[in-house]
Amino acid sequence: MRIDLSGTTAVVTGSTGGIGFAIAKGLASSGARVVINGRGADRVASACKALMEAVEGAQVDGIAADLSTAEGTAHFASAFPDADILVNNFAAVDFKGFFDITDADWQHFFESNVMSGVRLSRAYLPGMLRRNWGRIVFISSESALNIPVEMIHYGATKTMQLGVSRGLAELTAGTKVTVNAILPGPTLSSGFEAFLTQHAAQTGQTLEEACAAVIKTQRPTSLLGRMATVEEVANMAVYVCSREASATNGAALRVDGGVLRSVA
């Protein structure tokens, strides 16, 4: 299968690093014009440069915008008013016990993980429906179905993404627009790698040992037996964004390494 997204514009939020950058790279490699997003102008510029160096002939734009606010999302949508592909990857994540999660924390996670995707879908979905082609993808998490006790607010908002994704898919019935969600499992993104590297240094472990310990103690049901790479998650996202994925709509697609012990 050769995925060709030439002539399309793909918006990938939270894409200066990690899974978001890997998705942006995959889409650019498939011919899409890609819009990189992050909160800081320097990081956006650096990511755009890295993507153009990694993918010969890549068409790349970038915008710094804080999508945890309505103002930031409006600024984003006004700068790039049309998109054929929207990947809602931007999210807040934090490890915090339930009794330490404040109302402000809950509100921040709701605005970041839920409302950013809601607002951008509201901005881009009408155009997709008018043109009768488009792709919206929410990067959720296996934590949406396997709520982690160490970050209940994260898991709960990822569950909400599944509801929003499925609801929006219902609006596309009879069209060539699709809306899906992807559920990554434990993934060694740049941010998580930095966290684990620091933790490993404090405990006298290597990074590899720290990664193995996370799987063994927190996700022992993993069939993969290791953390996924960002590229492995991006491969699913690029496929779902493709024309070839025309019959996949309203789905929650797992890239969890078999963590979830269910058949559906």
C-alpha beads as a LAMMPS data file, in Angstrom:
LAMMPS data file: protein, C-alpha beads

264 atoms
263 bonds

1 atom types
1 bond types

-500.0 500.0 xlo xhi
-500.0 500.0 ylo yhi
-500.0 500.0 zlo zhi

Masses

1 110.0

Atoms # bond

1 1 1 0.000 0.000 0.000
2 1 1 1.291 3.432 -0.930
3 1 1 -0.340 6.280 0.944
4 1 1 -0.466 9.479 -1.110
5 1 1 -1.786 12.595 0.617
6 1 1 -0.563 15.054 -1.997
7 1 1 -2.779 18.114 -2.256
8 1 1 -4.024 17.907 1.328
9 1 1 -3.353 20.150 4.299
10 1 1 -2.879 18.421 7.653
11 1 1 -3.019 20.226 10.994
12 1 1 -1.280 18.360 13.824
13 1 1 -1.596 19.940 17.256
14 1 1 1.071 19.557 19.917
15 1 1 3.539 18.492 17.255
16 1 1 6.899 19.984 18.184
17 1 1 8.003 16.624 19.580
18 1 1 6.940 13.134 20.578
19 1 1 3.975 11.411 18.960
20 1 1 2.762 14.649 17.374
21 1 1 6.024 15.275 15.554
22 1 1 6.190 11.649 14.411
23 1 1 2.670 11.960 12.968
24 1 1 3.569 15.234 11.260
25 1 1 6.641 13.585 9.769
26 1 1 4.620 10.614 8.541
27 1 1 2.007 12.842 6.926
28 1 1 4.658 15.027 5.298
29 1 1 6.398 11.910 3.982
30 1 1 3.077 10.973 2.382
31 1 1 2.874 14.304 0.564
32 1 1 0.621 16.346 2.835
33 1 1 1.304 19.980 3.609
34 1 1 1.716 19.930 7.379
35 1 1 1.029 22.600 9.995
36 1 1 3.178 22.195 13.116
37 1 1 1.892 23.574 16.421
38 1 1 3.301 24.227 19.866
39 1 1 3.067 26.876 22.556
40 1 1 6.497 28.431 22.022
41 1 1 7.642 30.110 18.809
42 1 1 11.208 28.832 19.183
43 1 1 10.128 25.212 19.541
44 1 1 7.770 25.528 16.583
45 1 1 10.521 26.993 14.408
46 1 1 12.931 24.257 15.494
47 1 1 10.399 21.510 14.756
48 1 1 9.611 22.953 11.334
49 1 1 13.317 23.025 10.498
50 1 1 13.787 19.452 11.726
51 1 1 10.859 18.232 9.658
52 1 1 12.094 19.909 6.484
53 1 1 15.518 18.364 7.033
54 1 1 14.021 14.921 7.658
55 1 1 11.603 14.880 4.711
56 1 1 12.919 16.070 1.384
57 1 1 10.541 18.509 -0.272
58 1 1 8.284 18.733 2.791
59 1 1 5.721 21.531 2.795
60 1 1 5.688 22.783 6.378
61 1 1 4.080 25.695 8.186
62 1 1 4.108 26.414 11.894
63 1 1 2.132 28.374 14.434
64 1 1 2.677 29.032 18.123
65 1 1 -0.647 28.924 19.943
66 1 1 -1.786 27.779 23.373
67 1 1 -4.676 25.468 22.573
68 1 1 -5.679 25.172 26.215
69 1 1 -7.454 28.521 25.778
70 1 1 -10.317 29.600 23.527
71 1 1 -8.241 32.586 22.434
72 1 1 -5.292 30.432 21.420
73 1 1 -7.505 28.060 19.464
74 1 1 -9.251 30.954 17.686
75 1 1 -5.843 32.400 16.758
76 1 1 -4.821 29.031 15.341
77 1 1 -7.986 28.607 13.286
78 1 1 -7.837 32.140 11.905
79 1 1 -4.226 31.648 10.786
80 1 1 -5.079 28.353 9.032
81 1 1 -8.818 28.464 8.296
82 1 1 -8.957 25.337 6.132
83 1 1 -7.631 21.847 6.673
84 1 1 -8.341 18.477 5.118
85 1 1 -6.851 16.579 8.056
86 1 1 -6.991 17.473 11.745
87 1 1 -5.017 15.447 14.265
88 1 1 -5.958 16.459 17.806
89 1 1 -2.780 15.415 19.583
90 1 1 -2.278 18.332 22.003
91 1 1 -2.811 17.269 25.612
92 1 1 -1.856 17.955 29.186
93 1 1 -0.360 15.114 31.202
94 1 1 0.768 14.948 34.821
95 1 1 1.271 12.304 37.473
96 1 1 -0.690 13.311 40.544
97 1 1 -2.692 11.465 43.176
98 1 1 -6.441 12.057 43.201
99 1 1 -6.476 13.999 46.469
100 1 1 -3.802 16.335 45.158
101 1 1 -5.659 17.170 41.942
102 1 1 -7.170 20.619 42.416
103 1 1 -10.200 22.123 40.714
104 1 1 -7.789 24.222 38.665
105 1 1 -5.995 21.043 37.546
106 1 1 -9.258 19.468 36.471
107 1 1 -10.244 22.589 34.545
108 1 1 -6.850 22.792 32.835
109 1 1 -7.022 19.160 31.728
110 1 1 -10.571 19.617 30.455
111 1 1 -9.635 22.704 28.452
112 1 1 -6.451 21.097 27.092
113 1 1 -7.495 17.533 26.392
114 1 1 -11.156 17.975 25.517
115 1 1 -11.993 21.526 24.504
116 1 1 -8.965 22.019 22.249
117 1 1 -10.214 19.188 20.042
118 1 1 -13.835 20.301 20.321
119 1 1 -13.003 23.855 19.234
120 1 1 -10.772 22.861 16.342
121 1 1 -13.246 20.233 15.131
122 1 1 -15.942 22.908 15.200
123 1 1 -13.664 25.108 13.097
124 1 1 -12.610 22.523 10.491
125 1 1 -15.386 19.938 10.216
126 1 1 -17.863 22.193 8.336
127 1 1 -15.333 22.755 5.547
128 1 1 -14.603 19.044 5.324
129 1 1 -18.312 18.313 4.998
130 1 1 -18.738 20.960 2.287
131 1 1 -15.825 19.497 0.312
132 1 1 -17.039 15.964 1.076
133 1 1 -13.641 14.728 2.223
134 1 1 -11.687 15.004 5.425
135 1 1 -10.131 13.244 8.376
136 1 1 -10.298 14.077 12.068
137 1 1 -8.259 11.979 14.486
138 1 1 -8.183 12.257 18.272
139 1 1 -5.048 10.883 19.923
140 1 1 -6.627 9.424 23.029
141 1 1 -4.962 6.732 25.164
142 1 1 -5.450 3.254 26.541
143 1 1 -5.801 5.206 29.780
144 1 1 -9.264 6.150 28.516
145 1 1 -10.356 2.549 29.180
146 1 1 -7.773 1.620 31.791
147 1 1 -7.945 4.657 34.101
148 1 1 -4.556 5.082 35.807
149 1 1 -4.845 5.727 39.527
150 1 1 -1.776 7.953 39.346
151 1 1 -3.510 10.378 36.934
152 1 1 -7.270 9.975 37.062
153 1 1 -7.850 13.415 35.546
154 1 1 -5.816 12.433 32.485
155 1 1 -7.659 9.156 32.007
156 1 1 -11.072 10.757 32.472
157 1 1 -10.435 13.420 29.835
158 1 1 -9.097 10.786 27.439
159 1 1 -12.383 8.902 27.923
160 1 1 -14.233 12.086 27.019
161 1 1 -12.245 12.268 23.779
162 1 1 -13.706 8.917 22.773
163 1 1 -17.212 10.228 23.324
164 1 1 -16.564 13.396 21.343
165 1 1 -14.914 11.441 18.535
166 1 1 -17.780 8.986 18.189
167 1 1 -20.376 11.759 18.379
168 1 1 -18.671 13.754 15.625
169 1 1 -18.438 10.635 13.469
170 1 1 -22.228 10.409 13.573
171 1 1 -22.363 13.839 11.890
172 1 1 -20.418 12.495 8.900
173 1 1 -22.859 9.731 7.923
174 1 1 -23.100 9.331 4.162
175 1 1 -20.044 11.498 3.461
176 1 1 -16.363 10.881 2.747
177 1 1 -15.355 12.484 6.038
178 1 1 -14.261 10.261 8.919
179 1 1 -13.623 10.831 12.610
180 1 1 -11.662 8.305 14.635
181 1 1 -9.674 8.000 17.838
182 1 1 -6.355 6.266 18.429
183 1 1 -5.443 4.716 21.774
184 1 1 -1.676 4.487 22.244
185 1 1 -0.289 2.440 25.087
186 1 1 2.940 3.234 26.960
187 1 1 5.057 5.087 24.410
188 1 1 8.611 6.325 24.711
189 1 1 8.008 9.884 23.569
190 1 1 10.669 12.543 24.072
191 1 1 8.869 13.940 27.106
192 1 1 8.400 10.563 28.773
193 1 1 11.982 9.636 27.960
194 1 1 13.233 12.779 29.704
195 1 1 11.110 11.959 32.764
196 1 1 12.320 8.369 32.875
197 1 1 15.947 9.385 32.344
198 1 1 15.744 11.641 35.389
199 1 1 14.015 8.946 37.405
200 1 1 16.610 6.374 36.326
201 1 1 19.453 8.625 37.438
202 1 1 17.863 8.990 40.864
203 1 1 17.363 5.244 41.297
204 1 1 20.623 4.058 39.777
205 1 1 18.951 2.429 36.796
206 1 1 19.612 2.643 33.100
207 1 1 16.899 4.105 30.885
208 1 1 16.194 0.618 29.538
209 1 1 15.744 -0.728 33.067
210 1 1 13.424 2.137 33.968
211 1 1 11.302 1.489 30.875
212 1 1 11.120 -2.209 31.671
213 1 1 10.093 -1.423 35.248
214 1 1 7.216 0.764 34.058
215 1 1 5.859 -2.042 31.901
216 1 1 6.310 -4.657 34.624
217 1 1 4.752 -2.658 37.464
218 1 1 2.193 -0.413 35.742
219 1 1 1.222 -2.254 32.542
220 1 1 1.973 -5.934 33.247
221 1 1 -0.708 -7.053 30.776
222 1 1 1.308 -5.673 27.842
223 1 1 1.751 -8.305 25.154
224 1 1 4.394 -6.186 23.463
225 1 1 6.478 -6.325 26.623
226 1 1 8.065 -2.958 25.953
227 1 1 7.146 0.632 25.276
228 1 1 6.034 1.489 21.774
229 1 1 7.982 3.948 19.671
230 1 1 6.393 7.187 18.511
231 1 1 6.763 5.949 14.942
232 1 1 4.654 2.876 15.690
233 1 1 1.826 5.092 16.905
234 1 1 2.287 7.496 13.986
235 1 1 1.957 4.648 11.480
236 1 1 -1.607 4.044 12.630
237 1 1 -2.414 7.761 12.525
238 1 1 -1.089 8.194 8.991
239 1 1 -3.156 5.238 7.789
240 1 1 -6.331 6.548 9.426
241 1 1 -5.730 9.917 7.744
242 1 1 -5.327 8.288 4.339
243 1 1 -7.790 7.851 1.522
244 1 1 -7.288 4.104 1.936
245 1 1 -8.963 4.228 5.365
246 1 1 -12.289 5.267 3.849
247 1 1 -14.301 2.528 5.606
248 1 1 -12.926 3.249 9.070
249 1 1 -15.164 5.745 10.854
250 1 1 -16.292 6.217 14.447
251 1 1 -13.654 3.772 15.662
252 1 1 -11.364 3.670 18.690
253 1 1 -8.210 2.058 17.328
254 1 1 -5.751 0.555 19.779
255 1 1 -1.978 0.833 19.468
256 1 1 -1.582 -0.273 23.069
257 1 1 0.677 -3.289 22.669
258 1 1 -2.106 -5.530 23.985
259 1 1 -2.328 -3.819 27.379
260 1 1 -6.118 -3.877 27.323
261 1 1 -7.327 -7.407 27.996
262 1 1 -10.442 -7.301 25.860
263 1 1 -11.479 -8.492 22.409
264 1 1 -13.042 -5.160 21.376

Bonds

1 1 1 2
2 1 2 3
3 1 3 4
4 1 4 5
5 1 5 6
6 1 6 7
7 1 7 8
8 1 8 9
9 1 9 10
10 1 10 11
11 1 11 12
12 1 12 13
13 1 13 14
14 1 14 15
15 1 15 16
16 1 16 17
17 1 17 18
18 1 18 19
19 1 19 20
20 1 20 21
21 1 21 22
22 1 22 23
23 1 23 24
24 1 24 25
25 1 25 26
26 1 26 27
27 1 27 28
28 1 28 29
29 1 29 30
30 1 30 31
31 1 31 32
32 1 32 33
33 1 33 34
34 1 34 35
35 1 35 36
36 1 36 37
37 1 37 38
38 1 38 39
39 1 39 40
40 1 40 41
41 1 41 42
42 1 42 43
43 1 43 44
44 1 44 45
45 1 45 46
46 1 46 47
47 1 47 48
48 1 48 49
49 1 49 50
50 1 50 51
51 1 51 52
52 1 52 53
53 1 53 54
54 1 54 55
55 1 55 56
56 1 56 57
57 1 57 58
58 1 58 59
59 1 59 60
60 1 60 61
61 1 61 62
62 1 62 63
63 1 63 64
64 1 64 65
65 1 65 66
66 1 66 67
67 1 67 68
68 1 68 69
69 1 69 70
70 1 70 71
71 1 71 72
72 1 72 73
73 1 73 74
74 1 74 75
75 1 75 76
76 1 76 77
77 1 77 78
78 1 78 79
79 1 79 80
80 1 80 81
81 1 81 82
82 1 82 83
83 1 83 84
84 1 84 85
85 1 85 86
86 1 86 87
87 1 87 88
88 1 88 89
89 1 89 90
90 1 90 91
91 1 91 92
92 1 92 93
93 1 93 94
94 1 94 95
95 1 95 96
96 1 96 97
97 1 97 98
98 1 98 99
99 1 99 100
100 1 100 101
101 1 101 102
102 1 102 103
103 1 103 104
104 1 104 105
105 1 105 106
106 1 106 107
107 1 107 108
108 1 108 109
109 1 109 110
110 1 110 111
111 1 111 112
112 1 112 113
113 1 113 114
114 1 114 115
115 1 115 116
116 1 116 117
117 1 117 118
118 1 118 119
119 1 119 120
120 1 120 121
121 1 121 122
122 1 122 123
123 1 123 124
124 1 124 125
125 1 125 126
126 1 126 127
127 1 127 128
128 1 128 129
129 1 129 130
130 1 130 131
131 1 131 132
132 1 132 133
133 1 133 134
134 1 134 135
135 1 135 136
136 1 136 137
137 1 137 138
138 1 138 139
139 1 139 140
140 1 140 141
141 1 141 142
142 1 142 143
143 1 143 144
144 1 144 145
145 1 145 146
146 1 146 147
147 1 147 148
148 1 148 149
149 1 149 150
150 1 150 151
151 1 151 152
152 1 152 153
153 1 153 154
154 1 154 155
155 1 155 156
156 1 156 157
157 1 157 158
158 1 158 159
159 1 159 160
160 1 160 161
161 1 161 162
162 1 162 163
163 1 163 164
164 1 164 165
165 1 165 166
166 1 166 167
167 1 167 168
168 1 168 169
169 1 169 170
170 1 170 171
171 1 171 172
172 1 172 173
173 1 173 174
174 1 174 175
175 1 175 176
176 1 176 177
177 1 177 178
178 1 178 179
179 1 179 180
180 1 180 181
181 1 181 182
182 1 182 183
183 1 183 184
184 1 184 185
185 1 185 186
186 1 186 187
187 1 187 188
188 1 188 189
189 1 189 190
190 1 190 191
191 1 191 192
192 1 192 193
193 1 193 194
194 1 194 195
195 1 195 196
196 1 196 197
197 1 197 198
198 1 198 199
199 1 199 200
200 1 200 201
201 1 201 202
202 1 202 203
203 1 203 204
204 1 204 205
205 1 205 206
206 1 206 207
207 1 207 208
208 1 208 209
209 1 209 210
210 1 210 211
211 1 211 212
212 1 212 213
213 1 213 214
214 1 214 215
215 1 215 216
216 1 216 217
217 1 217 218
218 1 218 219
219 1 219 220
220 1 220 221
221 1 221 222
222 1 222 223
223 1 223 224
224 1 224 225
225 1 225 226
226 1 226 227
227 1 227 228
228 1 228 229
229 1 229 230
230 1 230 231
231 1 231 232
232 1 232 233
233 1 233 234
234 1 234 235
235 1 235 236
236 1 236 237
237 1 237 238
238 1 238 239
239 1 239 240
240 1 240 241
241 1 241 242
242 1 242 243
243 1 243 244
244 1 244 245
245 1 245 246
246 1 246 247
247 1 247 248
248 1 248 249
249 1 249 250
250 1 250 251
251 1 251 252
252 1 252 253
253 1 253 254
254 1 254 255
255 1 255 256
256 1 256 257
257 1 257 258
258 1 258 259
259 1 259 260
260 1 260 261
261 1 261 262
262 1 262 263
263 1 263 264
